[in-house]
Amino acid sequence: MQMGVVVGRVTATKKDENLVGTKLLITQPIGIDGNVLSNPIITVDTVGAGIGERVIFVSGSMAGRAIKNKEAPIDAAIIGIIDSLEGTTLGG
């Protein structure tokens, strides 16, 4: 699992039929300290996340398990919305 921030929404009027009805969000992967880790990715939202929210997402084969339609060709899925983080950063 990874953390990210939802930074946008994708609208695709033409897409794989197995993706019809899904909400696609642009998610920026972040570290525990909030620093950007890599390029933004498109994720399928399974929990009702919105722009600006910190989220937990999975990628690869785990993403396919997160949605009901197992035929959907997805690479990443949001599986949780982060309410708070507790603890210290590594190396600190």
MOPAC internal coordinates of N, CA, C and O (Angstrom, degrees):
PM7 1SCF
backbone

  N    0.0000 0     0.00 0     0.00 0    0    0    0
  C    1.4505 1     0.00 0     0.00 0    1    0    0
  C    1.5161 1   108.67 1     0.00 0    2    1    0
  O    1.2310 1   121.64 1   -29.93 1    3    2    1
  N    1.3115 1   114.46 1   150.07 1    3    2    1
  C    1.4519 1   121.47 1  -179.21 1    5    3    2
  C    1.5239 1   109.47 1  -133.51 1    6    5    3
  O    1.2310 1   121.21 1   -17.00 1    7    6    5
  N    1.3361 1   115.30 1   163.00 1    7    6    5
  C    1.4563 1   120.38 1   176.31 1    9    7    6
  C    1.5189 1   109.36 1  -106.49 1   10    9    7
  O    1.2310 1   121.14 1   -29.12 1   11   10    9
  N    1.3245 1   115.42 1   150.88 1   11   10    9
  C    1.4489 1   120.30 1   177.11 1   13   11   10
  C    1.5131 1   110.99 1  -156.62 1   14   13   11
  O    1.2310 1   121.66 1    -5.79 1   15   14   13
  N    1.3241 1   114.44 1   174.21 1   15   14   13
  C    1.4623 1   122.24 1   174.13 1   17   15   14
  C    1.5214 1   107.09 1  -122.64 1   18   17   15
  O    1.2310 1   120.76 1   -48.58 1   19   18   17
  N    1.3257 1   116.16 1   131.42 1   19   18   17
  C    1.4606 1   120.47 1   177.34 1   21   19   18
  C    1.5245 1   107.71 1   -74.48 1   22   21   19
  O    1.2310 1   120.84 1   -58.42 1   23   22   21
  N    1.3356 1   116.00 1   121.58 1   23   22   21
  C    1.4629 1   120.38 1  -176.36 1   25   23   22
  C    1.5287 1   113.28 1  -114.44 1   26   25   23
  O    1.2310 1   120.05 1   175.68 1   27   26   25
  N    1.3234 1   117.50 1    -4.32 1   27   26   25
  C    1.4579 1   119.00 1   179.25 1   29   27   26
  C    1.5107 1   111.94 1  -177.78 1   30   29   27
  O    1.2310 1   121.89 1    -2.05 1   31   30   29
  N    1.3206 1   113.99 1   177.95 1   31   30   29
  C    1.4664 1   121.46 1  -179.43 1   33   31   30
  C    1.5162 1   108.69 1  -127.34 1   34   33   31
  O    1.2310 1   120.23 1   -34.59 1   35   34   33
  N    1.3176 1   117.17 1   145.41 1   35   34   33
  C    1.4549 1   122.73 1   178.90 1   37   35   34
  C    1.5290 1   108.57 1  -110.69 1   38   37   35
  O    1.2310 1   120.92 1   -49.67 1   39   38   37
  N    1.3238 1   115.84 1   130.33 1   39   38   37
  C    1.4608 1   120.84 1   173.08 1   41   39   38
  C    1.5151 1   107.44 1  -112.65 1   42   41   39
  O    1.2310 1   120.89 1   -56.98 1   43   42   41
  N    1.3170 1   115.90 1   123.02 1   43   42   41
  C    1.4636 1   121.35 1   179.29 1   45   43   42
  C    1.5225 1   108.00 1  -128.37 1   46   45   43
  O    1.2310 1   120.65 1   -72.33 1   47   46   45
  N    1.3293 1   116.36 1   107.67 1   47   46   45
  C    1.4612 1   119.50 1  -178.09 1   49   47   46
  C    1.5221 1   111.42 1   -73.08 1   50   49   47
  O    1.2310 1   120.30 1   154.68 1   51   50   49
  N    1.3125 1   117.03 1   -25.32 1   51   50   49
  C    1.4705 1   121.56 1   175.44 1   53   51   50
  C    1.5176 1   107.30 1  -119.95 1   54   53   51
  O    1.2310 1   121.21 1   -58.42 1   55   54   53
  N    1.3309 1   115.29 1   121.58 1   55   54   53
  C    1.4586 1   121.03 1   179.64 1   57   55   54
  C    1.5161 1   109.61 1  -156.33 1   58   57   55
  O    1.2310 1   120.49 1    -9.68 1   59   58   57
  N    1.3090 1   116.67 1   170.32 1   59   58   57
  C    1.4551 1   122.14 1   177.42 1   61   59   58
  C    1.5288 1   108.90 1   -51.52 1   62   61   59
  O    1.2310 1   120.21 1   -44.37 1   63   62   61
  N    1.3159 1   117.20 1   135.63 1   63   62   61
  C    1.4684 1   120.67 1  -176.40 1   65   63   62
  C    1.5252 1   112.71 1   -59.97 1   66   65   63
  O    1.2310 1   119.83 1   155.35 1   67   66   65
  N    1.3220 1   117.93 1   -24.65 1   67   66   65
  C    1.4654 1   121.01 1   178.20 1   69   67   66
  C    1.5283 1   112.63 1   -75.47 1   70   69   67
  O    1.2310 1   120.31 1   169.99 1   71   70   69
  N    1.3285 1   117.02 1   -10.01 1   71   70   69
  C    1.4645 1   121.21 1   177.30 1   73   71   70
  C    1.5263 1   112.97 1   -98.02 1   74   73   71
  O    1.2310 1   120.29 1   174.63 1   75   74   73
  N    1.3303 1   117.05 1    -5.37 1   75   74   73
  C    1.4619 1   120.34 1   179.67 1   77   75   74
  C    1.5294 1   108.49 1   -60.36 1   78   77   75
  O    1.2310 1   120.84 1   -49.95 1   79   78   77
  N    1.3234 1   116.01 1   130.05 1   79   78   77
  C    1.4551 1   121.75 1   179.81 1   81   79   78
  C    1.5218 1   114.16 1    93.32 1   82   81   79
  O    1.2310 1   120.13 1   175.97 1   83   82   81
  N    1.3302 1   117.35 1    -4.03 1   83   82   81
  C    1.4624 1   119.39 1   177.49 1   85   83   82
  C    1.5235 1   110.13 1   -92.24 1   86   85   83
  O    1.2310 1   120.87 1   -27.31 1   87   86   85
  N    1.3256 1   115.94 1   152.69 1   87   86   85
  C    1.4605 1   121.47 1   175.32 1   89   87   86
  C    1.5196 1   107.44 1  -100.92 1   90   89   87
  O    1.2310 1   120.49 1   -54.98 1   91   90   89
  N    1.3325 1   116.66 1   125.02 1   91   90   89
  C    1.4545 1   122.24 1  -178.84 1   93   91   90
  C    1.5246 1   109.42 1  -104.19 1   94   93   91
  O    1.2310 1   120.70 1   -53.68 1   95   94   93
  N    1.3237 1   116.28 1   126.32 1   95   94   93
  C    1.4547 1   121.81 1  -177.93 1   97   95   94
  C    1.5233 1   110.65 1  -122.59 1   98   97   95
  O    1.2310 1   120.53 1   -32.29 1   99   98   97
  N    1.3179 1   116.60 1   147.71 1   99   98   97
  C    1.4570 1   121.93 1   174.34 1  101   99   98
  C    1.5271 1   106.61 1   -89.68 1  102  101   99
  O    1.2310 1   121.00 1   -58.31 1  103  102  101
  N    1.3250 1   115.70 1   121.69 1  103  102  101
  C    1.4610 1   121.69 1  -175.76 1  105  103  102
  C    1.5211 1   110.08 1  -119.37 1  106  105  103
  O    1.2310 1   121.04 1   -51.18 1  107  106  105
  N    1.3233 1   115.62 1   128.82 1  107  106  105
  C    1.4640 1   122.35 1   178.35 1  109  107  106
  C    1.5304 1   108.30 1   -96.45 1  110  109  107
  O    1.2310 1   119.20 1   -67.65 1  111  110  109
  N    1.3402 1   119.13 1   112.35 1  111  110  109
  C    1.4656 1   120.17 1   176.98 1  113  111  110
  C    1.5308 1   111.25 1   -61.89 1  114  113  111
  O    1.2310 1   121.09 1   -42.05 1  115  114  113
  N    1.3387 1   115.52 1   137.95 1  115  114  113
  C    1.4738 1   121.20 1   179.76 1  117  115  114
  C    1.5266 1   110.15 1  -133.92 1  118  117  115
  O    1.2310 1   121.39 1   -20.16 1  119  118  117
  N    1.3337 1   114.94 1   159.84 1  119  118  117
  C    1.4536 1   121.48 1   173.83 1  121  119  118
  C    1.5146 1   110.25 1   -89.77 1  122  121  119
  O    1.2310 1   120.61 1    -2.17 1  123  122  121
  N    1.3119 1   116.44 1   177.83 1  123  122  121
  C    1.4669 1   121.66 1  -179.00 1  125  123  122
  C    1.5249 1   111.79 1   -60.24 1  126  125  123
  O    1.2310 1   120.69 1   152.69 1  127  126  125
  N    1.3485 1   116.29 1   -27.31 1  127  126  125
  C    1.4598 1   121.13 1   179.61 1  129  127  126
  C    1.5269 1   112.75 1   -87.40 1  130  129  127
  O    1.2310 1   120.50 1  -179.56 1  131  130  129
  N    1.3273 1   116.65 1     0.44 1  131  130  129
  C    1.4568 1   121.15 1   179.28 1  133  131  130
  C    1.5062 1   114.50 1    89.15 1  134  133  131
  O    1.2310 1   119.95 1   176.23 1  135  134  133
  N    1.3305 1   117.70 1    -3.77 1  135  134  133
  C    1.4656 1   120.73 1   179.12 1  137  135  134
  C    1.5264 1   110.97 1   -71.92 1  138  137  135
  O    1.2310 1   121.31 1   -36.16 1  139  138  137
  N    1.3210 1   115.10 1   143.84 1  139  138  137
  C    1.4606 1   122.28 1   179.11 1  141  139  138
  C    1.5294 1   109.85 1   -65.10 1  142  141  139
  O    1.2310 1   120.30 1   -45.62 1  143  142  141
  N    1.3369 1   117.04 1   134.38 1  143  142  141
  C    1.4575 1   121.38 1  -178.37 1  145  143  142
  C    1.5280 1   113.53 1  -101.63 1  146  145  143
  O    1.2310 1   119.61 1   140.73 1  147  146  145
  N    1.2973 1   118.36 1   -39.27 1  147  146  145
  C    1.4673 1   121.35 1  -177.01 1  149  147  146
  C    1.5236 1   109.36 1  -158.19 1  150  149  147
  O    1.2310 1   120.64 1     8.13 1  151  150  149
  N    1.3109 1   116.39 1  -171.87 1  151  150  149
  C    1.4628 1   121.43 1  -179.70 1  153  151  150
  C    1.5284 1   111.40 1   -66.22 1  154  153  151
  O    1.2310 1   120.15 1   -29.46 1  155  154  153
  N    1.3249 1   117.32 1   150.54 1  155  154  153
  C    1.4689 1   120.55 1   176.33 1  157  155  154
  C    1.5303 1   110.88 1   -61.94 1  158  157  155
  O    1.2310 1   121.00 1   -27.57 1  159  158  157
  N    1.3249 1   115.69 1   152.43 1  159  158  157
  C    1.4550 1   121.44 1   177.53 1  161  159  158
  C    1.5266 1   109.38 1  -128.81 1  162  161  159
  O    1.2310 1   121.05 1   -18.88 1  163  162  161
  N    1.3189 1   115.59 1   161.12 1  163  162  161
  C    1.4621 1   120.54 1   175.70 1  165  163  162
  C    1.5215 1   107.76 1   -93.67 1  166  165  163
  O    1.2310 1   121.09 1   -53.01 1  167  166  165
  N    1.3254 1   115.52 1   126.99 1  167  166  165
  C    1.4575 1   121.87 1  -178.34 1  169  167  166
  C    1.5291 1   109.99 1  -121.38 1  170  169  167
  O    1.2310 1   121.08 1   -27.85 1  171  170  169
  N    1.3334 1   115.54 1   152.15 1  171  170  169
  C    1.4586 1   121.20 1   172.47 1  173  171  170
  C    1.5215 1   107.04 1   -90.68 1  174  173  171
  O    1.2310 1   120.48 1   -52.77 1  175  174  173
  N    1.3212 1   116.70 1   127.23 1  175  174  173
  C    1.4623 1   121.70 1  -178.36 1  177  175  174
  C    1.5222 1   110.20 1   -85.14 1  178  177  175
  O    1.2310 1   120.06 1   -55.56 1  179  178  177
  N    1.3317 1   117.49 1   124.44 1  179  178  177
  C    1.4691 1   120.92 1   177.67 1  181  179  178
  C    1.5253 1   112.78 1  -111.46 1  182  181  179
  O    1.2310 1   120.42 1   178.95 1  183  182  181
  N    1.3551 1   116.81 1    -1.05 1  183  182  181
  C    1.4726 1   119.25 1  -172.78 1  185  183  182
  C    1.5249 1   114.87 1  -128.24 1  186  185  183
  O    1.2310 1   119.52 1  -177.58 1  187  186  185
  N    1.3193 1   118.51 1     2.42 1  187  186  185
  C    1.4612 1   120.27 1   179.42 1  189  187  186
  C    1.5127 1   114.40 1    83.63 1  190  189  187
  O    1.2310 1   120.50 1  -145.79 1  191  190  189
  N    1.3212 1   116.65 1    34.21 1  191  190  189
  C    1.4706 1   121.01 1   179.47 1  193  191  190
  C    1.5254 1   110.75 1   -71.68 1  194  193  191
  O    1.2310 1   121.25 1   -20.63 1  195  194  193
  N    1.3250 1   115.22 1   159.37 1  195  194  193
  C    1.4530 1   120.78 1   178.96 1  197  195  194
  C    1.5173 1   111.62 1  -132.19 1  198  197  195
  O    1.2310 1   121.14 1   -11.09 1  199  198  197
  N    1.3139 1   115.42 1   168.91 1  199  198  197
  C    1.4646 1   121.34 1  -179.87 1  201  199  198
  C    1.5258 1   109.77 1   -59.22 1  202  201  199
  O    1.2310 1   121.06 1   -46.23 1  203  202  201
  N    1.3310 1   115.57 1   133.77 1  203  202  201
  C    1.4504 1   122.37 1   179.37 1  205  203  202
  C    1.5213 1   114.39 1    94.11 1  206  205  203
  O    1.2310 1   119.73 1   167.61 1  207  206  205
  N    1.3180 1   118.12 1   -12.39 1  207  206  205
  C    1.4623 1   120.17 1  -178.71 1  209  207  206
  C    1.5248 1   111.54 1   -84.06 1  210  209  207
  O    1.2310 1   121.38 1   -36.27 1  211  210  209
  N    1.3362 1   114.96 1   143.73 1  211  210  209
  C    1.4583 1   120.82 1   172.03 1  213  211  210
  C    1.5239 1   107.62 1   -82.13 1  214  213  211
  O    1.2310 1   120.70 1   -43.68 1  215  214  213
  N    1.3271 1   116.27 1   136.32 1  215  214  213
  C    1.4558 1   120.54 1  -173.78 1  217  215  214
  C    1.5264 1   111.25 1  -134.62 1  218  217  215
  O    1.2310 1   121.53 1   -15.38 1  219  218  217
  N    1.3285 1   114.68 1   164.62 1  219  218  217
  C    1.4568 1   122.96 1   169.79 1  221  219  218
  C    1.5231 1   105.61 1  -106.66 1  222  221  219
  O    1.2310 1   120.76 1   -47.90 1  223  222  221
  N    1.3427 1   116.16 1   132.10 1  223  222  221
  C    1.4572 1   118.88 1   177.23 1  225  223  222
  C    1.5222 1   110.58 1  -135.22 1  226  225  223
  O    1.2310 1   121.66 1   -23.15 1  227  226  225
  N    1.3291 1   114.43 1   156.85 1  227  226  225
  C    1.4595 1   121.46 1   175.87 1  229  227  226
  C    1.5167 1   108.09 1  -119.72 1  230  229  227
  O    1.2310 1   121.26 1   -22.89 1  231  230  229
  N    1.3267 1   115.19 1   157.11 1  231  230  229
  C    1.4622 1   118.92 1   179.00 1  233  231  230
  C    1.5244 1   109.99 1  -134.72 1  234  233  231
  O    1.2310 1   121.38 1    -8.32 1  235  234  233
  N    1.3207 1   114.96 1   171.68 1  235  234  233
  C    1.4561 1   120.36 1  -179.67 1  237  235  234
  C    1.5201 1   111.87 1    70.59 1  238  237  235
  O    1.2310 1   120.85 1    34.44 1  239  238  237
  N    1.3365 1   115.98 1  -145.56 1  239  238  237
  C    1.4668 1   120.60 1  -175.18 1  241  239  238
  C    1.5285 1   112.56 1   -62.69 1  242  241  239
  O    1.2310 1   120.08 1   151.96 1  243  242  241
  N    1.3301 1   117.45 1   -28.04 1  243  242  241
  C    1.4667 1   120.46 1   178.42 1  245  243  242
  C    1.5239 1   111.63 1   -64.91 1  246  245  243
  O    1.2310 1   120.02 1   148.05 1  247  246  245
  N    1.3139 1   117.58 1   -31.95 1  247  246  245
  C    1.4651 1   120.96 1  -178.83 1  249  247  246
  C    1.5228 1   110.89 1   -62.61 1  250  249  247
  O    1.2310 1   120.44 1   139.92 1  251  250  249
  N    1.3142 1   116.76 1   -40.08 1  251  250  249
  C    1.4583 1   120.36 1   179.34 1  253  251  250
  C    1.5153 1   113.18 1   -63.46 1  254  253  251
  O    1.2310 1   120.13 1   152.96 1  255  254  253
  N    1.3002 1   117.36 1   -27.04 1  255  254  253
  C    1.4680 1   121.72 1   179.20 1  257  255  254
  C    1.5246 1   112.09 1   -77.21 1  258  257  255
  O    1.2310 1   120.63 1   162.59 1  259  258  257
  N    1.3253 1   116.40 1   -17.41 1  259  258  257
  C    1.4642 1   120.73 1  -173.70 1  261  259  258
  C    1.5193 1   113.86 1   -81.30 1  262  261  259
  O    1.2310 1   120.05 1   166.61 1  263  262  261
  N    1.3189 1   117.51 1   -13.39 1  263  262  261
  C    1.4636 1   119.17 1  -178.02 1  265  263  262
  C    1.5230 1   110.65 1  -117.50 1  266  265  263
  O    1.2310 1   121.09 1   -20.48 1  267  266  265
  N    1.3201 1   115.53 1   159.52 1  267  266  265
  C    1.4654 1   120.74 1  -176.58 1  269  267  266
  C    1.5162 1   112.59 1   -69.37 1  270  269  267
  O    1.2310 1   120.33 1   138.85 1  271  270  269
  N    1.3390 1   116.97 1   -41.15 1  271  270  269
  C    1.4603 1   120.72 1  -177.71 1  273  271  270
  C    1.5312 1   109.41 1   -83.20 1  274  273  271
  O    1.2310 1   120.68 1   -82.82 1  275  274  273
  N    1.3109 1   116.31 1    97.18 1  275  274  273
  C    1.4619 1   121.42 1  -175.87 1  277  275  274
  C    1.5293 1   112.78 1   -69.58 1  278  277  275
  O    1.2310 1   120.15 1   171.22 1  279  278  277
  N    1.3231 1   117.33 1    -8.78 1  279  278  277
  C    1.4667 1   121.53 1   178.12 1  281  279  278
  C    1.5294 1   112.62 1   -87.61 1  282  281  279
  O    1.2310 1   120.16 1   169.75 1  283  282  281
  N    1.3194 1   117.29 1   -10.25 1  283  282  281
  C    1.4692 1   121.04 1  -177.07 1  285  283  282
  C    1.5264 1   110.42 1   -68.72 1  286  285  283
  O    1.2310 1   120.51 1   -47.26 1  287  286  285
  N    1.3269 1   116.62 1   132.74 1  287  286  285
  C    1.4714 1   121.16 1  -178.66 1  289  287  286
  C    1.5292 1   111.51 1   -84.21 1  290  289  287
  O    1.2310 1   120.71 1   -99.60 1  291  290  289
  N    1.3388 1   116.25 1    80.40 1  291  290  289
  C    1.4631 1   118.40 1  -178.39 1  293  291  290
  C    1.5227 1   110.98 1  -114.67 1  294  293  291
  O    1.2310 1   121.94 1   -28.25 1  295  294  293
  N    1.3227 1   113.90 1   151.75 1  295  294  293
  C    1.4535 1   121.94 1  -178.18 1  297  295  294
  C    1.5256 1   111.98 1  -111.80 1  298  297  295
  O    1.2310 1   120.45 1   158.08 1  299  298  297
  N    1.3442 1   116.74 1   -21.92 1  299  298  297
  C    1.4599 1   120.59 1  -178.41 1  301  299  298
  C    1.5294 1   109.46 1  -151.38 1  302  301  299
  O    1.2310 1   120.77 1   -37.85 1  303  302  301
  N    1.3414 1   116.14 1   142.15 1  303  302  301
  C    1.4598 1   121.01 1  -179.52 1  305  303  302
  C    1.5230 1   110.52 1  -139.54 1  306  305  303
  O    1.2310 1   121.13 1   -43.63 1  307  306  305
  N    1.3305 1   115.45 1   136.37 1  307  306  305
  C    1.4668 1   121.34 1   174.29 1  309  307  306
  C    1.5203 1   106.98 1   -79.51 1  310  309  307
  O    1.2310 1   120.83 1   -53.04 1  311  310  309
  N    1.3528 1   116.02 1   126.96 1  311  310  309
  C    1.4600 1   120.20 1  -177.24 1  313  311  310
  C    1.5265 1   113.26 1  -119.60 1  314  313  311
  O    1.2310 1   120.16 1   177.61 1  315  314  313
  N    1.3330 1   117.29 1    -2.39 1  315  314  313
  C    1.4613 1   119.90 1   178.96 1  317  315  314
  C    1.5087 1   112.34 1  -164.82 1  318  317  315
  O    1.2310 1   120.87 1   -25.50 1  319  318  317
  N    1.3196 1   115.94 1   154.50 1  319  318  317
  C    1.4605 1   122.53 1   174.68 1  321  319  318
  C    1.5264 1   106.63 1  -110.10 1  322  321  319
  O    1.2310 1   120.57 1   -52.47 1  323  322  321
  N    1.3258 1   116.52 1   127.53 1  323  322  321
  C    1.4654 1   121.92 1  -177.29 1  325  323  322
  C    1.5253 1   109.90 1   -81.27 1  326  325  323
  O    1.2310 1   120.97 1   -58.08 1  327  326  325
  N    1.3324 1   115.76 1   121.92 1  327  326  325
  C    1.4638 1   121.12 1   176.36 1  329  327  326
  C    1.5189 1   110.98 1   -87.26 1  330  329  327
  O    1.2310 1   120.52 1   138.25 1  331  330  329
  N    1.3280 1   116.60 1   -41.75 1  331  330  329
  C    1.4650 1   120.28 1   178.97 1  333  331  330
  C    1.5194 1   109.59 1  -158.83 1  334  333  331
  O    1.2310 1   121.35 1   -19.95 1  335  334  333
  N    1.3389 1   115.03 1   160.05 1  335  334  333
  C    1.4496 1   122.93 1   176.10 1  337  335  334
  C    1.5211 1   107.86 1  -124.03 1  338  337  335
  O    1.2310 1   120.05 1   -42.69 1  339  338  337
  N    1.3156 1   117.51 1   137.31 1  339  338  337
  C    1.4508 1   121.78 1   177.35 1  341  339  338
  C    1.5142 1   109.38 1  -126.72 1  342  341  339
  O    1.2310 1   120.03 1   -31.30 1  343  342  341
  N    1.3059 1   117.55 1   148.70 1  343  342  341
  C    1.4450 1   121.46 1   178.49 1  345  343  342
  C    1.5134 1   111.10 1   119.97 1  346  345  343
  O    1.2310 1   120.99 1     9.29 1  347  346  345
  N    1.3095 1   115.72 1  -170.71 1  347  346  345
  C    1.4502 1   121.01 1  -179.83 1  349  347  346
  C    1.5088 1   109.97 1  -117.10 1  350  349  347
  O    1.2310 1   121.05 1   -16.97 1  351  350  349
  N    1.3157 1   115.59 1   163.03 1  351  350  349
  C    1.4554 1   119.71 1   177.80 1  353  351  350
  C    1.5213 1   109.48 1   -78.59 1  354  353  351
  O    1.2310 1   120.49 1   -27.74 1  355  354  353
  N    1.2990 1   116.66 1   152.26 1  355  354  353
  C    1.4521 1   121.19 1   177.42 1  357  355  354
  C    1.5069 1   109.87 1   -65.52 1  358  357  355
  O    1.2310 1   120.63 1   -36.50 1  359  358  357
  N    1.2926 1   116.40 1   143.50 1  359  358  357
  C    1.4628 1   120.43 1   179.01 1  361  359  358
  C    1.5092 1   113.39 1    79.05 1  362  361  359
  O    1.2310 1   119.92 1  -179.67 1  363  362  361
  N    1.3267 1   117.76 1     0.33 1  363  362  361
  C    1.4515 1   120.16 1  -176.02 1  365  363  362
  C    1.4442 1   110.73 1  -104.70 1  366  365  363
  O    1.2310 1   120.10 1   180.00 1  367  366  365

